[in-house]
Amino acid sequence: MSQEKLTAPTKYGFFGLNELHSFFRKKISSYYIANDDINVMLDFSNVIYWDISALLWMVVALDYFQRISAIDGKKFQFQFLFSQPSKKVNNIKDMTRKNKDLLRSADYLRRWRFFDALKNLNDNPSIYFIDEQKSYIDCDPLLYFQKGNSGLGGLFDELISINLVEIRNLVDFTKPKDKRIIKEERVRYCLDEFIYKAMGPILSNRCGIEKDVASMFVTHLLWESLANSLQHPNATIGMFSISKIGPDHLILVVADNGDPIPETIYEHYRLTYEGQGDRLPVVYKRCQFSKNLREEIITHATKEGVSRKRLLLQNEYERFEKIKILRHGEEMGMGLTHIRDTTTGEFNGNLIIAADGISVRYTTRSKNLNTEPESIDFGFKWPGNLIRIQLPLKEKKQ
């Protein structure tokens, strides 16, 4: 069967969540529905700038198509076509502006080790690259390179030099694909690595952030974001990465393919608003609830004390709501609350939670009842959860 080329949309060479959602809704999903055997080339050759969250979320989406095609009895095959300079040039200074931009795009995939992220889909991810790019993609980057001395350059250079930007997988690849789960020890190892490599002091020194706030980034915000992925049932993929977007923003993103937040938290939401019980079904109906209701459930998940562990019988619910449940010295149901408040409060950033076909964006403290989050129904629903944190960070002038 011939291979159909599907070209990814970009906005001035940028590929982010909006472009990803549009690509899967308008092209990939439509092609999948119309054909029994799917063999597509995903054409990203026009992409120059990547949002790391779009890359991780794409892995989750492609995992969904692999799973659903097996159920539907379809054959689903795909390969990537990434940006590549028109010819190999050893000296970057000899490159044209266009070729340098194309190299920057490919180098980003190399430095962030997107190749390894694709192991979530197949133990041999080279099958997803066209022959002409198999060796090209899996080689050392020329632009996003390690300087050898972390004291040289700015914040981004230092993060690259100490290997803190690479995509980290939170599952054990030695396990069969259907036996993988997000492991707490891997989450803790990732956190310990960022502490050991002094991520907090780096932010304080490079960006002039108060030491306590910078330390909060690692010990509080990063931990809550990673630990949140442990709460999503049936997740066989878990990934985390940080990156830079624009001149002065840091991106932190965690993605998994587990049951979506609206589903895992639905029973707590239903019991909390039992007055709506007549119109709310007992069982969550994935993909069938309205955009507004899905937004309400996600926002409910960010409130204090809300946790999927509180899936209690009705006669126990009111009793437990009146007291604080503690686990290992920490209040249950505070993870997303901490993420939301720390991101939009202490760091004055924004938070995006994407799950079950909806993307909800928080830009100010949601405790302000007059403030409504922004939500987008991106029209294509696959299981999984994405937490994307964007923080404004201005480096100190040397």
C-alpha positions in Angstrom: 0.0 0.0 0.0 1.3 3.4 -0.9 2.3 5.8 1.8 0.1 8.9 2.3 1.9 12.1 3.3 0.1 14.2 5.9 1.8 17.6 6.5 1.7 19.0 10.0 0.5 22.6 10.3 2.9 25.2 11.7 2.6 28.8 12.9 5.6 30.6 11.5 7.6 27.4 11.8 6.3 26.7 15.3 4.6 23.5 16.3 2.8 23.5 19.7 -0.3 22.0 21.3 -2.7 23.8 19.1 -1.0 22.7 15.9 -0.8 19.1 17.3 -4.5 19.0 18.1 -5.4 20.4 14.7 -3.1 17.9 13.0 -4.6 14.8 14.7 -8.2 16.0 14.4 -8.2 17.2 10.8 -5.8 14.9 9.1 -4.7 11.8 11.1 -8.0 11.0 12.6 -9.9 11.7 9.4 -7.5 9.5 7.4 -7.8 6.7 10.0 -11.6 6.7 9.9 -11.7 6.6 6.1 -9.2 3.7 5.6 -8.8 0.2 6.8 -5.1 0.0 6.3 -3.2 3.1 7.3 0.3 3.8 6.1 1.1 7.5 6.6 4.2 9.8 6.5 3.9 12.4 9.2 5.6 15.4 7.6 7.2 17.8 10.0 9.8 19.1 7.5 8.5 22.6 7.9 8.8 22.7 11.7 11.7 24.9 13.0 10.6 25.5 16.7 9.1 22.7 18.9 7.1 23.0 22.0 8.3 20.0 24.1 4.8 19.4 25.3 3.6 18.8 21.8 6.3 16.1 21.3 5.4 14.2 24.4 1.6 14.5 23.8 2.1 13.2 20.3 3.7 10.0 21.6 0.6 9.5 23.8 -1.7 10.1 20.8 0.2 7.7 18.5 0.1 5.1 21.3 -3.7 5.5 21.2 -3.9 4.9 17.5 -1.7 1.8 17.9 -4.0 0.4 20.6 -7.3 1.3 18.9 -6.2 -0.1 15.5 -5.6 -3.5 17.1 -9.1 -3.4 18.5 -10.6 -2.2 15.2 -8.7 -4.8 13.2 -6.9 -2.1 11.2 -3.2 -2.0 10.2 -1.7 1.3 11.4 1.8 2.2 10.2 3.6 5.6 10.3 6.9 7.2 9.7 8.2 10.6 10.4 9.7 13.1 8.0 11.6 15.8 10.0 13.5 18.9 9.0 16.8 18.4 7.3 19.3 20.8 5.7 19.4 20.4 1.9 23.0 19.3 2.1 25.6 18.4 4.8 27.9 21.3 5.8 30.6 20.8 8.4 30.9 24.5 9.3 27.7 25.9 10.6 28.9 29.4 9.5 28.7 28.3 5.9 25.0 27.4 6.2 22.2 29.5 4.8 19.7 30.9 7.2 17.1 28.4 6.1 19.4 25.4 6.4 20.5 26.6 9.9 16.8 26.8 10.9 16.2 23.2 9.6 19.3 22.0 11.5 18.1 23.7 14.7 14.8 21.7 14.5 16.6 18.4 14.0 19.1 19.2 16.7 16.3 19.8 19.1 15.0 16.3 18.6 18.5 14.9 19.1 19.4 16.8 22.3 16.0 16.1 23.9 16.4 12.4 22.9 13.0 12.2 21.2 14.3 8.9 19.7 14.2 7.4 23.2 10.7 8.7 23.9 9.6 6.6 20.9 10.6 3.5 22.7 7.2 3.8 24.4 5.8 2.8 21.0 8.3 0.2 19.8 11.5 -1.2 21.2 13.1 -0.4 17.9 12.0 3.2 17.2 14.2 3.4 14.1 11.3 1.8 12.1 9.6 5.2 12.4 12.3 7.0 10.4 12.6 7.1 6.7 15.8 5.5 5.4 17.4 8.8 4.5 17.1 10.1 8.1 17.9 7.0 10.2 21.5 7.9 10.8 20.8 11.7 10.6 18.4 11.8 13.5 20.4 9.6 15.9 23.6 11.6 16.1 25.2 14.3 18.2 23.6 17.8 17.8 25.7 20.7 16.4 23.7 23.6 17.7 22.3 22.4 21.1 25.6 21.2 22.2 27.2 20.7 25.6 29.7 23.4 26.4 31.7 21.2 28.7 31.8 23.9 31.3 28.4 24.6 32.9 29.7 28.0 33.9 29.7 29.2 30.3 26.6 30.7 28.7 23.2 31.3 30.2 20.5 29.3 32.0 19.6 27.2 28.9 23.2 26.4 28.1 23.8 25.2 31.7 20.7 23.0 31.7 21.9 21.4 28.4 25.5 21.0 29.7 24.3 19.0 32.8 21.8 16.9 30.9 18.6 18.3 32.5 16.7 18.9 29.3 16.5 15.4 28.0 13.1 13.6 27.9 12.9 11.2 30.9 10.8 8.1 30.8 9.1 7.1 34.0 8.5 3.4 33.1 10.9 0.5 32.9 11.6 -0.4 29.2 12.9 -3.8 30.3 9.3 -4.8 30.9 6.9 -5.9 28.1 4.9 -3.0 26.8 1.6 -4.2 28.3 3.3 -4.8 31.7 4.8 -1.3 32.1 3.6 1.1 34.8 4.9 4.4 36.1 7.1 3.6 39.0 7.4 5.7 42.1 11.1 5.0 42.4 11.7 6.4 38.9 9.7 9.5 39.8 11.8 9.9 42.9 15.1 9.3 41.0 14.2 12.0 38.6 13.5 14.4 41.4 16.7 13.5 43.2 18.7 14.1 40.0 17.3 17.6 39.7 18.2 18.2 43.4 21.6 16.7 43.1 22.4 18.8 40.0 21.4 21.9 41.9 18.5 23.0 39.7 17.2 25.3 42.5 20.5 27.2 42.9 20.9 27.4 39.1 17.6 29.2 38.8 18.5 31.5 41.7 21.9 32.3 40.3 20.9 32.6 36.6 17.6 34.3 37.0 17.8 36.2 40.3 15.0 34.3 41.8 14.9 34.2 45.6 16.5 31.0 46.9 13.4 29.8 48.7 11.3 30.2 45.6 13.9 28.5 43.4 14.1 25.6 45.8 10.3 25.4 45.7 10.5 24.7 42.0 12.3 21.4 42.6 11.1 20.2 45.9 7.5 21.3 45.5 6.4 22.1 41.9 8.5 19.4 40.1 7.7 16.7 42.7 3.9 17.4 42.6 3.9 17.4 38.8 5.8 14.1 38.6 3.9 12.4 41.5 0.6 13.4 39.9 1.3 10.9 37.1 1.3 8.1 39.6 -2.4 8.7 40.3 -3.6 7.8 36.8 -4.7 4.2 36.4 -3.7 2.1 33.4 -0.8 4.3 32.4 2.0 2.4 30.5 3.7 5.6 29.3 5.0 8.3 31.5 7.4 11.1 30.3 8.8 14.3 31.7 11.0 17.1 30.3 11.8 20.7 30.7 12.7 23.1 27.9 12.8 26.8 27.0 10.2 28.5 24.9 10.6 32.0 23.5 13.4 34.2 24.9 12.6 34.0 28.6 10.1 31.2 29.5 10.8 27.8 31.0 8.5 24.8 30.2 7.9 21.9 32.4 5.8 19.1 31.1 4.6 15.7 32.3 2.5 13.4 30.0 1.1 9.9 30.5 -1.4 7.6 28.7 -3.4 6.7 31.8 -7.1 7.2 32.4 -7.9 10.9 32.0 -8.3 13.1 35.1 -12.0 13.8 34.4 -12.6 10.0 34.6 -10.4 9.3 37.7 -11.9 12.2 39.7 -15.5 11.9 38.4 -16.9 10.0 41.4 -15.6 12.6 43.8 -17.1 15.3 41.6 -20.5 13.5 41.4 -20.6 13.0 45.2 -19.6 16.6 45.9 -22.4 18.0 43.7 -24.9 15.3 44.5 -27.7 17.8 43.9 -26.9 17.3 40.2 -27.3 13.6 40.6 -30.4 13.4 38.5 -28.5 14.5 35.4 -25.1 12.9 36.2 -24.7 9.2 35.3 -23.1 7.0 37.9 -20.4 5.9 35.6 -18.2 8.4 33.7 -18.9 8.3 30.0 -15.7 9.1 28.2 -16.0 11.4 25.2 -19.7 12.0 25.8 -19.7 14.7 28.3 -19.9 18.4 27.2 -16.9 20.6 27.1 -18.3 22.7 30.0 -18.8 19.6 32.2 -15.3 18.3 31.5 -13.9 21.7 32.3 -15.8 21.7 35.6 -14.5 18.3 36.5 -10.8 19.2 35.7 -11.2 22.4 37.7 -12.7 20.4 40.6 -9.6 18.2 40.5 -7.5 21.3 41.3 -9.4 22.1 44.5 -8.0 21.3 47.9 -8.8 17.8 49.3 -9.9 16.3 46.0 -8.2 12.9 45.3 -9.1 9.7 43.4 -8.2 7.9 46.7 -11.4 9.3 48.1 -13.6 7.1 46.1 -15.7 6.3 49.1 -19.2 4.9 49.7 -21.8 7.7 50.1 -22.3 7.0 53.8 -18.5 7.5 54.4 -18.1 10.5 52.2 -19.5 13.2 54.4 -17.6 12.0 57.5 -14.3 12.0 55.7 -15.0 15.5 54.1 -15.1 17.0 57.6 -11.5 15.9 58.5 -8.1 16.1 56.8 -6.8 12.8 55.6 -3.0 12.6 56.0 -0.7 10.3 54.1 3.0 10.2 54.9 2.6 13.6 56.5 1.1 15.2 53.4 -2.5 16.2 52.9 -4.3 14.0 50.3 -5.7 15.8 47.3 -3.3 18.7 47.3 -1.1 17.8 44.3 -2.9 19.7 41.5 -3.8 22.5 44.0 -0.2 23.1 44.7 0.8 22.9 41.1 -1.9 25.5 40.1 -1.2 27.9 43.0 2.6 27.7 42.8 2.6 28.1 39.1 0.1 31.0 38.8 1.0 32.6 42.2 4.6 32.4 43.3 6.0 32.1 39.7 3.3 34.2 38.0 3.2 31.6 35.2 0.5 29.6 33.5 -0.7 26.0 33.7 -2.4 23.9 31.1 -4.1 20.6 31.9 -5.1 18.5 28.9 -7.3 15.4 29.2 -10.2 13.8 27.4 -10.3 16.1 24.5 -10.1 19.4 26.5 -7.3 21.8 27.3 -7.8 24.0 30.4 -5.5 26.9 31.0 -5.0 28.7 34.4 -3.3 32.1 34.4 -4.2 33.5 37.8 -4.9 32.1 41.2 -8.0 30.0 40.8 -9.0 30.6 44.4 -10.3 33.9 43.1 -13.9 32.9 42.4 -14.2 35.7 39.8 -11.5 34.2 37.7 -12.5 31.6 35.2 -9.9 29.3 33.4 -9.7 29.3 29.7 -10.7 26.1 28.0 -10.4 24.7 24.5 -12.2 21.6 23.2 -9.6 20.3 20.7 -12.1 17.9 19.3 -10.0 14.7 19.4 -10.1 12.6 22.5 -7.5 10.1 23.4 -6.8 8.6 26.9 -4.0 10.3 28.7 -3.1 13.4 30.7 -0.8 16.4 30.1 0.4 18.9 32.6 2.2 21.8 31.0 3.8 24.5 33.3 5.2 27.7 31.8 7.3 30.0 34.0 8.7 33.4 33.1 12.4 33.5 33.9 14.6 36.4 33.0 18.3 35.8 33.3 20.4 38.2 35.2 22.6 40.5 33.1 26.2 39.5 33.5 
